[in-house]
Amino acid sequence: MYLTPSEELILNGEYGYTMQKAMEILVALGDIYNADRLIPIRSAQIAGVSYKTIGDAGLEWLSDLNGTVSVPSMLNPAGIDRARWREFGISEKFAVKQEQIISAYEKLGIQTWCTCTPYDIQGDLARSGDHLAWSESSAVSYANSVIGARTNREGGPSALAAALLGRTPNYGYHIDENRLPSIAINVEGELCGTDYGALGYIAGGIVGSRIPIFSLESIPSSDERKALGAAMAASGAVALYYVEGVPPYPDAYSVEERVTIEEHEITDVYRMRECDPDIIALGCPHCSVAELIQLRDLLAGKTVTKEFWICTSRVLRDQHPDLVAEIESSGAKVICDTCMVVSPVCERYNCMMVSSGKALSYVPQMCGVDAVLGSALDCVRVAAR
């Protein structure tokens, strides 16, 4: 991989240990994937935040770093609601370690929003055609598939390295010819809301790491496309997909395979597991304002009798206090900075009802908890019955 003279100096340690290590990470990636050079990025989104997932080893590595990121950079969800962790029975040891991790990132100039949906907070972090270094799987899918930006699914260390250097290796989804669909999926029946998460749950297993293009009877909203991409990234390894007739859209392509997903297959996802939920958790990925409004309307006049979490970013929560107050008047809890997948609290439950295909995939794997899928309306009915 070609390096400019200034990049060579960084690699040789002329700008200090942290920058040298960051360059070593990117050079290693570039060599593995045959990148020709490093390219500038507009922003970075960094996973590897929850103490549950990175532990003391990750904290020690982060604490040794010094420097300042070169581009706008944001953190993924942590393992706690930073303001309400005591309320959820998080140990003080865990909370202290979690704050040390967040502080280590903050010291590097990274925005500690702790959300998987930074595009809901600041729209100019990614625009069509921009090169990015994002690492959270649903955010990567949204950036590539909905916004039309270009990012590979970075690991936490490579996203951090790119943030510090403002560059990433030019390979994978940064290159035009690697962004063409290779499998066409015809979907029968009209879909709505959580149906898109169920579709993604099925499609991810079919597609794997390929790029699908969907033929749908209805046009999905941006939140529905968020749910579709998040589920495919979790049940498969899909980082980019297309929907016929919806921008961004490839000008010309040919596919090697065509499949049909029938309406009953999507319905079957709702029935694939059976357990009695003792917690209902929504917001994987984090809820948008539109999704919060929908939940407020569904919860109006109701009182929940089961633990009911609604995960969103703290920025959106703080911007809409009246909306949050109306939701929480039902007994539901609007949770910030974390989610059901990376929080250790969820391991205390036996069965979780979710409205997300991503959570349906991850909760059993990462929390050891049974999960069942339901629409937002289903979730409210179960929580308030």
N, C-alpha and C positions, 0 to 999 in steps of 0.2 A: 504494500500500500504506500502510495506516495505521500510524504510529509513535506510541508513547507519548511523553510529554514527556522522559522519561529516555533513550529511544532516540534522540530528536532531538538531545539533547545529545551523545550518543556520536557521531552522524553529523557533528555540527558540530565535532568535535575536542576537546570539553571533557575527555575522558578519555584523551587522548594519541593519537599517530599510529597505533599498532598496533590499538587498538580502533576507531578511525575507519575504517581500511582494512578491518577485518573487517566493520563495519557496511555499508560501501560495497558489499562483495561480496554480502552478503545482500539489500540493497535492490535491487541490479541483478538478482539472481535473482528476487526477488519481483515486480519490474516485468515481467520477461520472461514469467513464468508466471502473471501476474495473481493473485498471492497477496493476500489481504485484510489479513493481519497477520503478525507473528512469533509463534511459539508456543514454549513451553519444551520442552527435550529432556532425556531422562534420561542419555544418554551419546553420545559421538562416537567414531568409528573412522576413522583417517586414513591414506589411501594417499599415494603420492608419497614413498617413503622410500629406495628403492634409488638409489645414485649412478648406476647404469647407466641409469636412466630419467629422473632429474631433472637430473643433471649439475651444473656449476658455477653455472649461472644459478639453479637451484632452491636451491642451498646459499646463494648470496648473498642471495636474497630472505628465506630463513628466518632468516639470521643478523642481519638488520636488525630483526626483530620482538622486542618486549618485552611481557611481560604474563604472566598466569596463567590457565589454562583454568578455566571455571566449572563444568564437569561432569566426571565420570570419562571419560577419553579415552585411547585406545590406538593404538599404531602398527601398521601393516601390516608384512609381511616386508621386510627390507633385502636388500642384495646380497651379504652375507657371513654365514657362521657367525662370530659375533663372537669366539669362543674358539679356533676351529680354522682361521682363514683361511689361515695359512701352509701348513698341510697340504694345502690345495687349490690351491696355486700362485697365490693372489691377490697382486697387486702391493702393495707397501707404500703406494704413492701412492693406489691405490683404497681400501685399508683405512682410511687416514688420512682421506680425504675422506668415506667412509661414516660413520666415527665422528663427524666434525664435524656431519654432517646429524643423526644421532641425538642428539647433545648439544644441538643447536639446538632440537629438539623437547622434549627433557628439560627444558631451561631454562624452557620454557613450562608445565611441570607435567604433561606428557603421559607416561603409563605406557609405557615402552619395552619392551614384551613382544615386539614384532616378530613378530606372528602374524596370520593371516587368520581364526583361529577363537577370538576372545577369549571367546566364550560357553562354551568348554570349560574356561576358567580361572576365570571369575567369573560365576556364573549370574545374579546380580542386575543385570547391566549392561543387560539388556533383558527386560521382561516383557510379557505379552499386553496390548495397548492402549497401551503406552508409545510416545511419539514419540522418534525417534533421528535422528542425522545420521551415518550410516555410509557409507563410500565404496568398500570393496572389494566387487567384484561378488558373490562367493559369500557373503560375510558379510551383504550386503544381502538376498540371496535367503533365506538361513536366518532372518534376523530377521523378515522379512515372512511367510514361508511356513510355517515350523516353529514359531517362538516366538509369532507373532501380533502382533509389534510393528509400528511404522509408520515407514518411512524411504524416502526417495528414494535413488537411486544418486548420491551426492554426488561431486563432484570433490575432489581433495585440498585445494585452497584453500578451497572452500566448507565442507568438513567441519571444517577448522581454524578458520575464522571462526565457525562454529556452536559449536565447543568453547569458544572464547574468550568468546563472548557468552552461551552457554547457551540459544540460541534458533535457530530455523530458520524460513524462510518456510512458510506454511501453503498448500501446493499438492500436486498429485500424489497419492502414496500416503498422505499424511496425511489425506485426505478420503474419507469412506465410499463415495461414489458412484464414485470412481476405483479402487476395490479389487474390482470385480466381474469375474468371468471373462467372456470374450467368445468363447472357442473351446474346444470339448470334444474331448479326445483319448482314444479308446479304444485300449488297448494289449493286443495278443493275446499269450498265453503268460505263464508265471510267470517273474518276474525275480528275480535275486539278485546282490548285490554290485555288481561293475563294470557289470553289465547296465544299472543305473540311469544310469551315466555315458554309456553308449552311447545309451540312450533320450534323455537330455538333449541329446546331440550332434545327434541327428536332429531332436528337437522344437524346439530353438532356431532352426534354419533355417526351420522351418514357421511358428513363432509370431511371430518378430521381437520386437517390443516389447509385444505383447499379453499378456493374462493367461490362461493355460490352466487347465483343470480336467481331471484325468486320471481315467480309469476303469481300475483295475488289478486283476489277478487275485490279487495278493498285497499284503500290507500292508508298506510299506517301513519299515525302522528309521530312526532319526534320522540316522545316518551315511549311509544310502542316499539319504535325502531331501537331505542336504547335497550328495552327489555329483550328484544329478539337477539341483538348482538351479544348482550351480556350472557344470555343462556347458551348460545353457540360457543362462546369463548370458554365456558365452564364445562359443558358436556363434550366439547371437541377442543380444537385449538384455532378457531376461526378469528382472524384479526381484521378481515375485510369482507364485506358482502355488498351485493347490489339488489335493488328492487326495480323491476321493469317499470319504466316510465317515471321514475322518481330520481331527481338529481342527488348526488353526482352519478353519472352514468357513462360507461365506456362507449366510445364511438363505434368500434368494430371489435368483434370477438367471435370465437368459435368454441363450443364446449365439447368435451369428450364423453360426457355422460348426462343422461336426463332421467330424473326420477319424479314420482308423484307422491305427495303426502296426502292421504285421504282424511276427510273430516273426522271420521271416527278415531283415527290415530291420535289426533289432538285431544279429543274428548277423553281418550283412555289415559292420558297423562294425569288427569285430575283424579283418576281412580286407581292408579298403579300401586299406591301404598295406602295402607289403612292403619290408623292409630288415632287415639283420642287426644287432640292437642291440649297441652297444658300451658302453652305460650303461643301467641300469634305475633309474628314479627314481619314488618313490611319495610321496604326501603333498601333493597339490594338490587341495583345500585340506589344511592341516596335519592329520596323523593324530591321532585321538582315542586315549584309552587303550585302548578296545575294539579299535581297528584295530591298535595296537601289540601287543596280546596275540595277535591273530590272526596277525600276522607272526612273532612269536616262536615260536608253535606250528608254523607252516609251515617255519620255518628250523631247527627243532630237529634236531640231528644232521647238518646240512648245512654245506658250506663253499662260499661263493660264489667264482666265478672271474672275475667281471666287476664293474666298478664298480657298486655297489648303494647308492643313497641312500634313506633313509626320513626325510622331513621332518616335523618337529613343532615345537611351541613349547618354548622353553627351560624354562618353568615346569613343563610336564608331564615333560620329561626329568629335571629335578632332583627332582621328586616321586617318580619311579619308577626309581631307579638300578639295582635288581636286574633289572628288566624290560629296561632298556637294555643292561645288561651281557650278558644272555642273547642278545639280538638281535645285538650286536656280536661275540659269540664266533664267529659264523658268517663274519665278515669284512664283513658289511654295516655301513654307517655311518649312525648316527642324527644327522641334520643339524638344527641349530636356527637360528632367526632369519631364515632365507631359504628359497627354494624354487627349483626348476629353471627357473622362468619368469623370475625377476628376477636370477638369479646369472649373472655373466659367464663362469663356469667352463664352463657347459653348451655354450657356443659351440665348444668344442674337440672335441666329439664329432660323429659322423656320423649316428647313429641312436639314438634314445632309446625305450625301452619304458616305458609309463606305464599306470597303472590308472585314470586319470581322464579323463573326457570333456573337462574344462576344459583339462588339459594337452595333450590331443590337438589341441585347437584352437589353443592359444597357443604351444606350443613351436616349431612351424614358422614362425609369424608373428613371434615376438619373439626367437627364438634362432637362426633359420635352420637348424634341425636337423630331419631327418625324425623322425617319431614313429609308433609303432604301439601299439595298445591291447591289453592283456591283463588277465586277472583277477589278483588277488594271487597265486593259486596258479601261474598261467602265468608271472608275473614271477619267482617263486622258482625255478621249473623252469629258465627260461632263464639266470638268474644262476648257478645251481649245477650246470649240466650239464657 
